Amino acid sequence: MPNSLLWAVDIFGRVYTLATAGQYWELCKDAHLEFKRVSAVKQCCWGIACDNQVYVYVCSSDVPIRHREETYENQRWNPVGGFCEKLMPSDRWQWSDVSGLKHQQLDSLVLPSPHWEWESDWYVDENFGGEPTEKGGWTYAMDFPATYTRDKKWNSCVRRRKWIRYRRYKSRDTWAKVSFAGCFFGDEVRGSGDSLGPSDTDTSSEAERPGLLPEDESCLGRGRLRGEEEAALSVNREGKAQGTAPAELPWTNIDLKETRKTCAHSASCFAETSSLSSLGLFPMGLEEGYGADDHPLWAWVSGGGCTVDTHTVLKWFTIQSGLSASMQTLSLSITPAQTAAWRKQIFQQLTERTKRELENFRHYEQAVEQSVWVKTGTLQWWVDWKPHKWIDVRVALEQFTGNDGTRDSILFIYYMFHEEKKYIHIFLNEVTVLVPVLNEAKHSFALYTPEKTKQRWPIRLAAATEQEMYDWLALLSTSCSESRRIQGRPSPQAIWSVTCKGDIFVSEPSVDLEAPGHPMPCDQMFWRQIGGHLRVVECNSHGVVWGIGYDHTAWVYTGGYGGGFFQGLASSTSNIYMQSDVKCVYIYENQRWNPVTGYTSRGLPTDRYMWSDVTGLQECTKANTKPPSLHWTWVSDWYIDFNISGGTDREGWQYASDFPSSYHGYKTMKDFVRRRRWARKCKLVTSGPWLEVAPISLWDVSIIPGYEEGSKDSIALWAISDKGDVLCRLGVSELNPAGSSWLHVGTDQPFISVSVGAFYQVWAVARDGSAFYRGSVSPKQPAGKCCSSPSRAREQLANVLYLLTYHAVWVIANKVQGSHSLSCGTVCHRTGVQPREPKGQGWDYGIGGGWDHVSVRANATKALKGVSQETAEDNPSRTADPEEGDESRESSFSNKTMLVVHAGHEANGSAVTC
């Protein structure tokens, strides 16, 4: 068992350590410091001293803690003097970082604190991509920025080389003060079992660990001291432990032998305390504050860095003399011999019981036998090869039921190719999603597998009637869920999404979805459809799910599943309600200016259709434009829509120089084309596990990702009305997800978007693009106090979504290139996003296309487990307002911040071809 340390603080503020291989408490002495709390990990220990300052104690190790500083020297070629230091005004700095945006000279890089020292002077890195460069370390390119090469070419107009210098942390085995600007610490300090220091197995001498030590003091204030709860022992002056522990794991007294040393040896130990901190054996009887036979009275203990092997007997537990036999029995722990005997006895009893039960029932027949169920039918299949058309096929769904009751299904598609009968088969446990594709030509649906998702080319099947298509879709969806052992309502941690058609899908997250080493590809995630129709859906980790329809009606999830075309066993019998939605279908009237007649409906041969969609590629007239599907019915006539971006004139026209271009609501001398938008409302009536939240119409909604387990406080839910008002919902809880009433939050301008962070941090975006922060929001004060803009320049933003979760970034991509076609509306996952690599490593493409919204807030549970309610409510360094300065604003965010920018768009396309 490797040696590790248990750290403790007595009532006088002195810090002691106890090694797992030792038997005595050792005093970590310091001439000036007394501590309130400590929190230890494997290689270091954090502490709050009596001066309310944070200190860190890094244990000595053979592996140094080093950090590499680097800067780049840039030059441009001159026809007169060749490569020189004179650059163009539009070029980067002569000395800069790797991006060229930051001016970074050699003498501008200094040591961050006195605890660091330089190992060497600056030198040129003569390696490029693992291969040596020419003398001088220069790499060449055509321009800034570009791809650099080792060889100089005829068109190499710029060059650069990298300078490197290493610094090393030197404050080992001593308490180093960590300065936090504007922060004051109380009596609480918490640690995590994860090591913040260098690992003993980390042989890399160039490991960058700026968050470990006082090098990056801003990082230390952003969640580095939070983590799993440390067990604190409160000890009174009689030496009796106070606290709560499970009944089956009672506290065991650690009665350590005292070191009986001579006075001369003790004096030599005290002579060494003139240094900042020294570690030595401490004789209890000679320390001031205790008698000769007294033990230290403990005030705090931290076991975060102590690793105890269950099969190793510690030397900590001894029998004290002078105690009765009963007291000695209570003070001793259970011996390994007793544990082994009990395990053997329990194993023998279980073996005998299993043998007895199996032999008595072997003559019984199996209650469930293996069976096969088959459903056949005739459909149409869109072939992937030429001539790319629909062909008639026969399909057969075979479902196998095993002895254990599990079901697996295979879908066979039989077709004719050159007068030869062939077939393909799809295992339904490999199907990731089934999407209905509703249009006037075919009643079809798309079937995705991981391979088809990568190709952006799903299997498309069409039925003769709409009812037949829904029967097949419901049967296949139920079979896919049974093959994956997924039934009933979604879990509270489910990921919710909405397609551009308004269909709602959920996916149960896997434990390795955000695994740092090998995360599960998101094209293997299984999505199942939930009844209902929404435009936006938001969720949190406690099962509270809200949605907004196309008519801005707010809906709350009731806990059921199914509805719509899911009937019978595929739908729950309760919590299913009628749901309606109203949306607008838009077409555009286009005209071109003629010198004789003015604006007319006769355009140039290269122009778009005079009646078209927004792109102008598809002809859409009032007569031939139909509702999105047969489920929709018209509820109004065509009317001119004046509410369009860019504004209109009195007749609804927008003007531009040509098609397509930027449109404006007034005519100029250079405007030769114009357009206006016509709208018509249609209504959908369906059913699903959704209940309407009246009476205010909403434009946006946001729910706090999670809150403290067992908390009786209401769940924070903020929304933006369709008129731009900011609202706060009161009384939202797991038992009452709809809440009780709305609380209006006063603002001086209309808003368009709002987002609630994990620590009651509320951000919002106004219609003019300004970002605002709501301060002092807490469970006791749900509406906060004031609204302030953190950006003095009023940066223009489209939408802000703040979420504390697994370093996760999920987006809806407009265009994704597959092996067969482009796909818009694709669910994408950014991989490799870490605190030290916020931009990530690459994109993992999931289901596509036709998706319009995704919410992963419910999957933030594990990221919030170590966050206490006290941190969220009472710690001002975590919830500081943006007006308090840049450093306080940085400390209010965790390193697990996710920022997703998603702009809404008009989605009238198909779930496959849009």
Secondary structure, 3 states (H helix, E strand, C coil): CCCCEEEEEECCCCEEEEECCCCCCEEEEECCCCEEEEEECCCEEEEEECCCCEEEEECCCCCCCEEEEEEEEEEEEECCCEEECCCCCCCCCCEECCCCCCECCHHHCCCCCCCEEECCCCEECCEECCEECCCCCCEEECCCCCCCECCCCCCCCEEEEEEEEEEEECCCCCEEEECCCCCCCCCCCCCCCCCCCCCCCCCCCCCCCCCCCCCCHHHHCCCCCCCCCCCCCEECCCCCEECCCCCCCCCCCCCCCCCCCCHHHHHHHHHHHHCCEEEEECCHHHCCCCCCCCCCCEEEEECCCCCCCCCCCCCCCCCCCCCCHHHHHHHCCCCHHHHHHHHHHHHHHHHHHHHHHHHHCCCCCCCCCCEEEEEEEEEEEECCCCCCCEEEEEEEEEEEECCCCCEEEEEEEEEEECCEEEEEEEEHHHCCEEEEEECCCCEEEEEECHHHHHHCCCEEEEECCHHHHHHHHHHHHHHHHHHCCCCCCCCCCCEEEEECCCCEEEECCCCCCCCCCCCCCHHHCCCEEECCCCCEEEECCCCCEEEECCCCCEEEECCCCCECCECHHHCCCCCCEEEEEEEEEEEEEEEEEECCCEEECCCCCCCCCCEECCCCCCECCCCCCCCCCCCEEECCCCEEECCCCCCCCCCCCEEECCCCCCCECCCCCCCCEEEEEEEEEEEEEEEECEEEECCCCEEEEEECCCCCCCCCCCCCEEEEECCCCEEEEECCCCCCCCCCEEEEECCCCCEEEEEECCCCCEEEEECCCCEEEEECCCCCCCCCCEEECCCCCCCCCCCCEEEECCCCEEEEECCEECCCCEECCEEEEEECCECCECCCCEEEECCCCCEEEEECHHHCCHHHCCCCHHHHHHCCCCCCCHHHCHHHHHHCCCCCEEEECCCCCCCCCCCCCC
